């Protein structure tokens, strides 16, 4: 197979479970739909994704700061944001099995098989509930089990729970549906406690929750997921929103293609239509990735005007105005929001890096060295030779102070190489008898399979250069 080989989602899922990237959650009890745990390698990969995002968009920018906000927030937060009233997906139910499905997904599946029966193309993203109901009725769209479905209705995705009060009563709260609202509700705190001036952005990364209707597609859509969101505030009278939006699109593209090493041929921009776009947004783009199950949204960026701060100012009664330090003018800033699901980034990098090396008969996860769970693997040539194990221990201990390193002494060298190839380790370092003589090791490259001798004293600098 070539670099263009398209692996199925089952291929990716199989690798992820076999090599300890992702496990079905609570598997000893039969699992839970739309829920996964991240294994040892998945945990490292997720950490690398978070750290790279934070470094590129927060740490290295003078106009950015970060927050870490609560999962449970005052319930009025979600009333003001519109989530309680309108954060929903179109739900239908199989009248026989009572399984639930998203109406737009059923229509999309029908169109994939029967689009030739239509006189003109249908844009599912533009459909409202009445449009979906009419389409399902006219074309007799059925559930995956072949049964009729109910008329679509709005299904709110917020998870509702309760907390106790001092009087013993319970109060309704919500698991946050996005991380962005914690930024808006802290806007006054940020102005009062920092020296930021417009334009500036605030990043927030953490867990969010949505009561998803659909199942499947692995970690692409889950009940619990991680978001990395930015709200970039500016004065619309002084900052051109179109140019600012374009700047963020370029920054997003640069992060995905350069920092994460994703193939440009698997990416595209898609602008939202007028009907699809939220009422408070003047423009919205999705950066789509071509997953095994089709083109899907990876990362969105929207010009949300001053909608969010105005809503929270109205509902809270607290002023969220910004005072221009030069003119004294008071106004509500506008905002551009780039928002990405970290778990979708995770699935993308696994999908994009998977490669079948037919010449050498091996499966390779060609992750960018920045992303690889382990930057190098250390092997003693023979584990029954104390002098080799001791020398390998010294190399491991030295490198582990700065890098994520893995030790492997199982089986023969060939099998160790194949194992490390599958988990994406860029370099394997073998300590052999020559090491004892001249303090060099065998440096073996994951992608090419080439082997060279490298002095132990140069390993740290070479690994540093590799991941920069």
Phi and psi in degrees as a GROMACS rama.xvg file:
@    title "Ramachandran Plot"
@    xaxis  label "Phi"
@    yaxis  label "Psi"
@TYPE xy
-94.6367  -177.899  UNK-2
-62.1844  -20.4157  UNK-3
-88.8399  4.25241  UNK-4
-56.7829  130.301  UNK-5
-99.8752  112.065  UNK-6
-83.0692  151.605  UNK-7
-80.1216  165.775  UNK-8
-62.5057  -35.1868  UNK-9
-61.1711  -35.9157  UNK-10
-61.7114  -44.5895  UNK-11
-67.3403  -43.5419  UNK-12
-62.3402  -42.223  UNK-13
-61.5027  -46.4475  UNK-14
-62.2744  -43.8874  UNK-15
-60.9404  -40.1054  UNK-16
-76.7539  -43.1827  UNK-17
-62.8657  -36.9969  UNK-18
-103.216  7.48921  UNK-19
81.7655  31.6035  UNK-20
-88.7247  -48.329  UNK-21
-141.463  136.218  UNK-22
-120.801  148.008  UNK-23
-62.9418  135.709  UNK-24
-72.1101  149.97  UNK-25
51.5717  38.1979  UNK-26
-62.8329  -28.056  UNK-27
-70.2431  -14.6382  UNK-28
-107.834  13.1237  UNK-29
96.9562  1.63979  UNK-30
80.5131  179.445  UNK-31
-141.632  130.148  UNK-32
-56.3357  141.399  UNK-33
60.0902  31.1521  UNK-34
-140.148  134.484  UNK-35
-142.659  152.862  UNK-36
-108.027  150.506  UNK-37
-102.361  124.688  UNK-38
-76.5546  -171.523  UNK-39
-54.3609  -45.5901  UNK-40
-75.3251  -38.2042  UNK-41
-63.3718  -36.9712  UNK-42
-62.996  -42.9791  UNK-43
-66.2296  -41.4253  UNK-44
-64.8478  -44.0049  UNK-45
-60.4721  -42.5203  UNK-46
-61.002  -41.7974  UNK-47
-64.0102  -40.9229  UNK-48
-61.892  -46.9018  UNK-49
-59.4248  -48.4439  UNK-50
-64.0275  -39.3123  UNK-51
-66.0739  -42.8201  UNK-52
-61.5607  -47.5411  UNK-53
-63.9149  -42.7028  UNK-54
-63.1256  -44.727  UNK-55
-75.3104  -36.6813  UNK-56
-102.949  -15.6516  UNK-57
-116.705  -61.5188  UNK-58
-61.4851  -44.4058  UNK-59
-88.1308  0.0802912  UNK-60
-108.839  131.52  UNK-61
-70.7146  -22.4312  UNK-62
-97.9517  16.4922  UNK-63
-128.305  144.344  UNK-64
-134.538  168.197  UNK-65
-123.544  158.176  UNK-66
-132.819  163.873  UNK-67
-138.105  100.733  UNK-68
-105.818  165.958  UNK-69
-72.2406  148.59  UNK-70
-72.0858  -42.2537  UNK-71
-95.419  121.5  UNK-72
-127.547  168.745  UNK-73
-54.6746  132.674  UNK-74
-59.4846  -25.7458  UNK-75
-65.4271  -21.1142  UNK-76
-54.2523  -43.677  UNK-77
-84.5965  -17.9257  UNK-78
-72.7102  -47.1547  UNK-79
-62.6514  -39.4159  UNK-80
-73.3348  -16.2853  UNK-81
94.8199  -1.58064  UNK-82
-67.6589  -39.8591  UNK-83
-64.3976  -37.7247  UNK-84
-87.7463  -29.5607  UNK-85
-143.456  14.1641  UNK-86
-86.3831  85.6766  UNK-87
-145.023  162.776  UNK-88
-121.699  156.257  UNK-89
-77.7316  116.765  UNK-90
-104.597  134.326  UNK-91
-126.404  160.464  UNK-92
-130.067  135.589  UNK-93
-65.0666  123.15  UNK-94
-69.9629  -16.0661  UNK-95
-98.5723  -53.4518  UNK-96
-88.9049  -17.332  UNK-97
64.9296  19.655  UNK-98
-73.9663  146.949  UNK-99
-100.403  144.465  UNK-100
-142.164  156.757  UNK-101
-81.55  129.704  UNK-102
-61.4306  -40.5485  UNK-103
-65.9653  -31.8918  UNK-104
-70.5694  -37.6512  UNK-105
-64.9084  -40.0477  UNK-106
-66.4314  -41.9485  UNK-107
-59.9209  -42.4226  UNK-108
-64.5424  -38.5599  UNK-109
-64.4658  -43.0498  UNK-110
-65.0681  -34.3866  UNK-111
-60.547  -30.9016  UNK-112
-96.713  -28.0088  UNK-113
-127.327  18.0432  UNK-114
-60.571  -23.9414  UNK-115
-67.5707  -14.6312  UNK-116
-84.5733  -7.34601  UNK-117
-97.3999  145.044  UNK-118
-77.7259  -22.8344  UNK-119
-148.399  156.568  UNK-120
-62.1375  151.512  UNK-121
-116.396  127.987  UNK-122
-98.3735  100.112  UNK-123
-61.4394  -35.2061  UNK-124
-64.3246  -17.5411  UNK-125
-91.0763  -5.70834  UNK-126
-77.1072  136.741  UNK-127
-98.5615  173.863  UNK-128
-53.5485  -46.7287  UNK-129
-61.5287  -36.9934  UNK-130
-63.3506  -42.3506  UNK-131
-64.9256  -42.1229  UNK-132
-60.8198  -42.8984  UNK-133
-65.4878  -44.1813  UNK-134
-62.8782  -45.497  UNK-135
-61.9322  -40.9886  UNK-136
-69.767  -44.7692  UNK-137
-67.8823  -35.378  UNK-138
-106.076  6.11238  UNK-139
51.3835  51.2832  UNK-140
-68.4751  127.928  UNK-141
-110.654  166.379  UNK-142
-73.3409  168.085  UNK-143
-58.0422  -22.1021  UNK-144
-87.5212  1.57634  UNK-145
83.9154  18.0857  UNK-146
-107.525  156.07  UNK-147
-63.1203  157.51  UNK-148
-122.829  160.462  UNK-149
-72.2762  169.553  UNK-150
-68.3918  140.694  UNK-151
-61.6833  143.093  UNK-152
-138.368  157.901  UNK-153
-75.3298  129.511  UNK-154
-118.846  114.575  UNK-155
-72.5716  135.051  UNK-156
-93.1147  -6.4879  UNK-157
-69.1735  135.914  UNK-158
-83.8656  126.351  UNK-159
-105.922  136.046  UNK-160
-142.12  -167.767  UNK-161
-145.498  154.779  UNK-162
-125.74  150.669  UNK-163
-79.5675  152.645  UNK-164
-112.312  172.686  UNK-165
-63.743  -24.6596  UNK-166
-86.4858  1.8325  UNK-167
88.3358  -3.61102  UNK-168
-84.1505  166.035  UNK-169
-110.248  144.705  UNK-170
-121.007  135.476  UNK-171
-73.4686  132.655  UNK-172
-135.267  170.021  UNK-173
-125.428  141.967  UNK-174
-71.9905  130.286  UNK-175
-59.6103  139.721  UNK-176
-89.4249  -11.6882  UNK-177
-162.525  160.198  UNK-178
-85.8001  -14.2804  UNK-179
-62.4511  -37.249  UNK-180
-64.4621  -28.6053  UNK-181
-64.8933  -27.1362  UNK-182
-71.1729  -46.6399  UNK-183
-64.6326  -42.0678  UNK-184
-71.7059  -16.3059  UNK-185
-100.274  8.25829  UNK-186
-57.5999  -44.6867  UNK-187
-65.2691  -41.279  UNK-188
-59.3906  -40.7619  UNK-189
-63.5247  -45.4606  UNK-190
-63.3217  -38.5987  UNK-191
-76.1071  -25.6506  UNK-192
-110.074  -5.43618  UNK-193
-129.091  176.957  UNK-194
-109.28  24.2712  UNK-195
-68.2383  146.787  UNK-196
-132.31  148.627  UNK-197
-62.7714  144.852  UNK-198
-82.9231  143.597  UNK-199
-150.455  159.62  UNK-200
-124.879  157.09  UNK-201
-127.872  126.39  UNK-202
-104.986  146.46  UNK-203
-144.049  130.913  UNK-204
-131.412  134.603  UNK-205
169.735  -174.847  UNK-206
-77.6293  139.716  UNK-207
-130.422  166.829  UNK-208
-139.891  136.029  UNK-209
-142.913  132.533  UNK-210
-80.9464  73.5749  UNK-211
-63.781  141.75  UNK-212
-77.9477  -44.4631  UNK-213
-88.1226  157.12  UNK-214
-120.138  170.08  UNK-215
97.3237  -178.56  UNK-216
63.0316  26.5571  UNK-217
56.9985  -131.133  UNK-218
-86.9023  8.44593  UNK-219
-64.4009  -41.678  UNK-220
-135.268  110.899  UNK-221
-132.845  164.412  UNK-222
-67.7191  -40.1853  UNK-223
-118.189  130.009  UNK-224
-149.616  173.724  UNK-225
-115.375  133.765  UNK-226
-116.021  147.978  UNK-227
-124.258  106.878  UNK-228
-122.288  149.282  UNK-229
-129.882  136.134  UNK-230
-114.582  115.916  UNK-231
-105.446  109.671  UNK-232
-92.5468  142.368  UNK-233
-158.647  163.526  UNK-234
-91.1703  114.049  UNK-235
-65.0543  -17.6911  UNK-236
-78.8847  -18.0034  UNK-237
-116.725  -21.4094  UNK-238
-119.327  127.646  UNK-239
-75.6578  116.334  UNK-240
-69.0225  -33.5054  UNK-241
-62.5498  -43.2942  UNK-242
-68.8132  -38.3271  UNK-243
-64.8298  -40.8675  UNK-244
-62.207  -42.8263  UNK-245
-65.247  -37.2303  UNK-246
-61.8476  -41.0887  UNK-247
-70.3725  -36.2946  UNK-248
-59.8316  -42.8241  UNK-249
-65.837  -39.2773  UNK-250
-65.0966  -39.5207  UNK-251
-64.6493  -45.6588  UNK-252
-61.5775  -42.4943  UNK-253
-62.3082  -41.8224  UNK-254
-63.7234  -45.0843  UNK-255
-70.8993  -44.719  UNK-256
-82.6974  -39.1471  UNK-257
-92.4219  -56.7279  UNK-258
-66.2809  -43.7041  UNK-259
-92.6705  -14.576  UNK-260
73.574  31.6231  UNK-261
-84.4958  142.504  UNK-262
-66.8963  129.535  UNK-263
-62.7448  -29.314  UNK-264
-64.7683  -17.7128  UNK-265
-97.8205  12.0372  UNK-266
-125.825  151.374  UNK-267
-157.473  156.563  UNK-268
-97.5971  142.194  UNK-269
-135.126  121.592  UNK-270
-85.7159  135.73  UNK-271
-68.1955  144.721  UNK-272
-77.2259  167.921  UNK-273
-60.4634  -39.728  UNK-274
-72.5556  -35.2048  UNK-275
-74.6719  -35.2933  UNK-276
-67.1812  140.884  UNK-277
-58.8985  149.849  UNK-278
-63.6128  -26.6145  UNK-279
-89.6437  -3.61576  UNK-280
-99.2794  134.3  UNK-281
-89.6174  -20.6607  UNK-282
-163.257  140.675  UNK-283
-143.67  136.805  UNK-284
-126.353  145.236  UNK-285
-110.66  134.085  UNK-286
-91.0528  110.022  UNK-287
-95.5213  148.082  UNK-288
-119.564  144.557  UNK-289
-86.4718  87.4922  UNK-290
-73.7793  173.813  UNK-291
-62.2957  -22.7169  UNK-292
-104.337  18.8106  UNK-293
114.098  178.058  UNK-294
-71.7182  123.691  UNK-295
-137.998  155.179  UNK-296
-63.6364  129.282  UNK-297
-103.887  -46.1214  UNK-298
-147.64  132.43  UNK-299
-115.042  150.443  UNK-300
-138.451  130.531  UNK-301
-137.358  145.098  UNK-302
-93.6053  104.69  UNK-303
-95.2349  8.86268  UNK-304
51.3157  -139.41  UNK-305
-107.047  19.4575  UNK-306
-57.3643  -50.5229  UNK-307
-66.399  -49.078  UNK-308
-64.0915  -36.9453  UNK-309
-63.2459  -42.2502  UNK-310
-61.9855  -45.8124  UNK-311
-70.3369  -32.508  UNK-312
-65.5305  -42.6165  UNK-313
-65.3486  -44.4387  UNK-314
-77.7511  -30.252  UNK-315
-91.5645  -23.6737  UNK-316
77.2649  6.2248  UNK-317
-100.867  139.033  UNK-318
-70.742  128.4  UNK-319
-117.634  29.9509  UNK-320
-79.5899  153.822  UNK-321
-106.393  136.321  UNK-322
-104.208  118.736  UNK-323
-64.8808  120.574  UNK-324
-67.0287  -16.1693  UNK-325
-96.6615  -36.346  UNK-326
-109.916  -17.1826  UNK-327
80.2663  -0.380386  UNK-328
-65.3638  138.49  UNK-329
-110.918  134.863  UNK-330
-162.683  165.723  UNK-331
-90.4935  119.695  UNK-332
-64.943  155.588  UNK-333
-93.0273  168.089  UNK-334
-145.384  143.112  UNK-335
-114.481  134.301  UNK-336
-121.102  107.698  UNK-337
-90.2419  124.176  UNK-338
-134.69  128.5  UNK-339
-134.076  146.256  UNK-340
-88.3756  120.578  UNK-341
-62.9362  -34.0773  UNK-342
-67.4642  -30.7046  UNK-343
-71.913  -37.1037  UNK-344
-59.5988  -42.0364  UNK-345
-58.6804  -49.9273  UNK-346
-64.852  -36.8483  UNK-347
-63.1756  -48.0809  UNK-348
-67.0325  -34.7781  UNK-349
-64.2618  -45.7513  UNK-350
-65.2498  -41.333  UNK-351
-74.5575  -28.5227  UNK-352
-88.7789  -16.8929  UNK-353
-67.5867  129.581  UNK-354
-146.466  131.888  UNK-355
-97.0186  113.682  UNK-356
-89.9812  92.9069  UNK-357
-67.309  -31.9289  UNK-358
-63.3802  -39.1033  UNK-359
-104.877  -0.331112  UNK-360
63.4431  49.1699  UNK-361
-141.523  152.523  UNK-362
-100.979  126.609  UNK-363
-124.331  137.239  UNK-364
-103.046  95.6339  UNK-365
-84.6546  62.7824  UNK-366
-70.2784  147.317  UNK-367
-55.9826  137.983  UNK-368
-54.1071  -29.0009  UNK-369
-62.1471  -32.2449  UNK-370
-92.9626  -26.0555  UNK-371
-52.3202  131.832  UNK-372
-54.191  -42.6327  UNK-373
-118.151  134.681  UNK-374
-81.8377  -25.1907  UNK-375
-157.672  154.23  UNK-376
-114.748  136.985  UNK-377
-108.391  125.362  UNK-378
-119.389  129.3  UNK-379
-82.0302  133.396  UNK-380
-53.0586  -43.8993  UNK-381
-131.774  128.729  UNK-382
-82.6357  -8.14867  UNK-383
-97.3664  12.0952  UNK-384
-112.313  101.626  UNK-385
-54.6172  -36.4562  UNK-386
-66.927  -33.9904  UNK-387
-72.7569  -41.1782  UNK-388
-63.2653  -41.7166  UNK-389
-63.6956  -42.8518  UNK-390
-65.3413  -40.4387  UNK-391
-65.7717  -37.4917  UNK-392
-58.2527  -41.607  UNK-393
-65.2653  -42.822  UNK-394
-63.1292  -45.836  UNK-395
-59.1891  -49.5769  UNK-396
-61.5795  -38.1046  UNK-397
-66.8652  -46.5358  UNK-398
-75.1667  -32.8618  UNK-399
-65.7999  -15.5708  UNK-400
-69.8122  -22.1528  UNK-401
-122.41  -20.5613  UNK-402
-131.478  159.055  UNK-403
-79.3965  110.14  UNK-404
-121.143  145.934  UNK-405
-120.198  144.604  UNK-406
-101.184  136.397  UNK-407
-144.893  118.896  UNK-408
-129.001  19.4114  UNK-409
-86.7392  139.948  UNK-410
61.5194  -162.968  UNK-411
-87.3745  169.404  UNK-412
-60.2963  -40.0076  UNK-413
-58.9648  -43.8254  UNK-414
-68.6212  -34.3136  UNK-415
-64.8972  -42.5476  UNK-416
-57.8478  -48.0454  UNK-417
-61.4694  -39.8165  UNK-418
-64.4539  -44.4477  UNK-419
-69.6685  -33.1407  UNK-420
-59.041  -42.1664  UNK-421
-70.1709  -24.4024  UNK-422
-100.227  0.845398  UNK-423
90.1506  12.5111  UNK-424
-66.7183  119.648  UNK-425
-67.9356  -31.0729  UNK-426
-138.671  138.116  UNK-427
-113.834  133.252  UNK-428
-116.049  114.257  UNK-429
-104.307  126.597  UNK-430
-97.9335  117.174  UNK-431
-126.625  -168.474  UNK-432
-67.4914  -29.3168  UNK-433
-65.7895  -30.4685  UNK-434
-56.9738  -40.8843  UNK-435
-65.9151  -24.2943  UNK-436
-89.1451  -43.569  UNK-437
-127.044  9.25697  UNK-438
58.8987  38.033  UNK-439
-118.211  159.18  UNK-440
-128.375  164.364  UNK-441
-86.1128  118.478  UNK-442
-98.7017  114.154  UNK-443
-113.119  124.016  UNK-444
-83.0537  132.592  UNK-445
-61.8543  -47.4176  UNK-446
-77.6033  -40.1585  UNK-447
-95.4274  -22.4665  UNK-448
77.6018  1.81383  UNK-449
-71.1469  146.94  UNK-450
-125.452  133.224  UNK-451
-137.06  159.192  UNK-452
-89.9418  131.373  UNK-453
-130.599  131.997  UNK-454
-61.8522  140.117  UNK-455
-55.6084  -36.2845  UNK-456
-63.8866  -18.6246  UNK-457
-100.902  -4.46565  UNK-458
-61.7416  -44.1761  UNK-459
-61.6168  -45.1692  UNK-460
-68.7285  -36.0505  UNK-461
-67.7037  -41.0806  UNK-462
-67.577  -38.3327  UNK-463
-61.4426  -45.1731  UNK-464
-62.6784  -37.5605  UNK-465
-62.1115  -37.6819  UNK-466
-96.6746  -0.574145  UNK-467
